[in-house]
Amino acid sequence: MALAPMDGVTDPPFRHLIASCCKPDVTFTEFVSVDGLCSAGRPRLMPVLRYTEIERPIVAQLFGDTPENFLTCARLMNELGFDGIDINMGCPVKVICKTGSGSSLIAEPALAQEVIQATIEGAGDLPVSVKTRIGLSTIVIEDWARTLLEAGPAAITFHLRTKKEMSKVPAHWEVMHLAVEAARGTGTLILGNGDVKSLAQADRLVAETGVDGIMFGRAIYGNPWLFSRARRYEDISLAEKFDTMLRHAYLFEEMCAGERPFKVMRKHLREYAGGFSGAKGLRIALEEIDCADDVVRMVAPYREQYQTEVSEPGSE
Ligand SMILES: Cc1cc2nc3c(=O)[nH]c(=O)nc-3n(C[C@H](O)[C@H](O)[C@H](O)COP(=O)(O)O)c2cc1C
């Protein structure tokens, strides 16, 4: 059960918070450019690769299309103490794809294999994985899986949409088994990703498709307890949610000061602020915050009011 890489979301403070609430089996960093890391701009990118010990096993995700730079960066990830290296072959965003990186590599099977091989060469004893989509504009999961498998990655995560589909259609779980069958006997693990909301749903998908693991992305918004088998989201008290909001805000301030604008926190805080009457007002107020002390001030009256209550299903 893996936490997905999400640029601008699964940053070091959020990952730390998630690990402290209930750790996934494996955690991925936001993606980082190998070209950037191999340029004079490296110091500016290094904060993205910060992690804390409680997150282990922690995998660094890299993007690019230059095998030599993947080799160099794989060595660097090893020196930085990561537990694995993941190659992004799934990002559909224009600025990434126009450089030949992300999901554009699906159109360049030979180059994609070279990138994997170069990363494996530089990674030393670290496992190398790939996160990708199931095609460019049509579903080619089986052929694409076989191409990737030839290069011998330790794992492949399929986000079950094509590049063209972005995130606009439901994930195609009906084709997951094709990759699972292609990988049988190769030793490569297959993970599925897309629209999974709970561990219970993930367990069902594992049973139905035979996949080795599930990767969760957006379901983590506002729910750092997602990976807990002991506690359901409905069981988390409002008091704990408010405390978590404050802890998240202070963690962000402590770990990202001067590196990321505090307004990044607004979307996180909005996600926590639900399930009680007056939640909408708090969400609007949170649009104005600029520091953790602002959050304390905004949340204080609600925290006092709802000290002992759990969320009210269906309210705001
Ligand atoms: C805001 C955002 C940022 C993302 N950044 C990355 C990224 O850096 N690397 C990556 O491989 N995928 C990235 N993704 C894709 C997610 O990892 C995941 O594949 C996608 O959200 C589908 O899974 P979900 O339905 O569980 O959210 C991002 C998605 C979102 C919403």
The ligand as an SDF file (V2000), in Angstrom:
LIG
                    3D

 31 33  0  0  0  0  0  0  0  0999 V2000
   -1.3940   17.4850   -7.6180 C   0  0  0  0  0  0  0  0  0  0  0  0
   -0.8400   16.2240   -8.2100 C   0  0  0  0  0  0  0  0  0  0  0  0
    0.5210   16.0990   -8.3990 C   0  0  0  0  0  0  0  0  0  0  0  0
    1.0540   14.9200   -8.9550 C   0  0  0  0  0  0  0  0  0  0  0  0
    2.4140   14.8000   -9.0900 N   0  0  0  0  0  0  0  0  0  0  0  0
    2.9420   13.6170   -9.5280 C   0  0  0  0  0  0  0  0  0  0  0  0
    4.3490   13.4000   -9.5390 C   0  0  0  0  0  0  0  0  0  0  0  0
    5.1640   14.2410   -9.1290 O   0  0  0  0  0  0  0  0  0  0  0  0
    4.7890   12.2100  -10.0250 N   0  0  0  0  0  0  0  0  0  0  0  0
    3.9410   11.2320  -10.4550 C   0  0  0  0  0  0  0  0  0  0  0  0
    4.3900   10.1680  -10.8740 O   0  0  0  0  0  0  0  0  0  0  0  0
    2.6000   11.4190  -10.4450 N   0  0  0  0  0  0  0  0  0  0  0  0
    2.0950   12.5600   -9.9640 C   0  0  0  0  0  0  0  0  0  0  0  0
    0.7320   12.7050   -9.8670 N   0  0  0  0  0  0  0  0  0  0  0  0
   -0.1530   11.5610  -10.2100 C   0  0  0  0  0  0  0  0  0  0  0  0
   -0.4690   10.7320   -8.9480 C   0  0  0  0  0  0  0  0  0  0  0  0
    0.7080   10.1400   -8.4320 O   0  0  0  0  0  0  0  0  0  0  0  0
   -1.4810    9.6130   -9.2580 C   0  0  0  0  0  0  0  0  0  0  0  0
   -0.9560    8.8150  -10.2790 O   0  0  0  0  0  0  0  0  0  0  0  0
   -2.8390   10.1820   -9.7160 C   0  0  0  0  0  0  0  0  0  0  0  0
   -3.2660   11.2060   -8.8400 O   0  0  0  0  0  0  0  0  0  0  0  0
   -3.9090    9.0820   -9.7730 C   0  0  0  0  0  0  0  0  0  0  0  0
   -4.0560    8.4600   -8.5250 O   0  0  0  0  0  0  0  0  0  0  0  0
   -5.2880    8.8140   -7.5270 P   0  0  0  0  0  0  0  0  0  0  0  0
   -6.5560    8.6440   -8.2910 O   0  0  0  0  0  0  0  0  0  0  0  0
   -5.1310    7.8520   -6.3860 O   0  0  0  0  0  0  0  0  0  0  0  0
   -5.0930   10.2470   -7.1290 O   0  0  0  0  0  0  0  0  0  0  0  0
    0.1860   13.8720   -9.3450 C   0  0  0  0  0  0  0  0  0  0  0  0
   -1.1880   14.0180   -9.1470 C   0  0  0  0  0  0  0  0  0  0  0  0
   -1.7170   15.1610   -8.5850 C   0  0  0  0  0  0  0  0  0  0  0  0
   -3.2020   15.2700   -8.3590 C   0  0  0  0  0  0  0  0  0  0  0  0
  1  2  1  0
  2  3  1  0
  2 30  2  0
  3  4  2  0
  4  5  1  0
  4 28  1  0
  5  6  2  0
  6  7  1  0
  6 13  1  0
  7  8  2  0
  7  9  1  0
  9 10  1  0
 10 11  2  0
 10 12  1  0
 12 13  2  0
 13 14  1  0
 14 15  1  0
 14 28  1  0
 15 16  1  0
 16 17  1  0
 16 18  1  0
 18 19  1  0
 18 20  1  0
 20 21  1  0
 20 22  1  0
 22 23  1  0
 23 24  1  0
 24 25  2  0
 24 26  1  0
 24 27  1  0
 28 29  2  0
 29 30  1  0
 30 31  1  0
M  END
$$$$
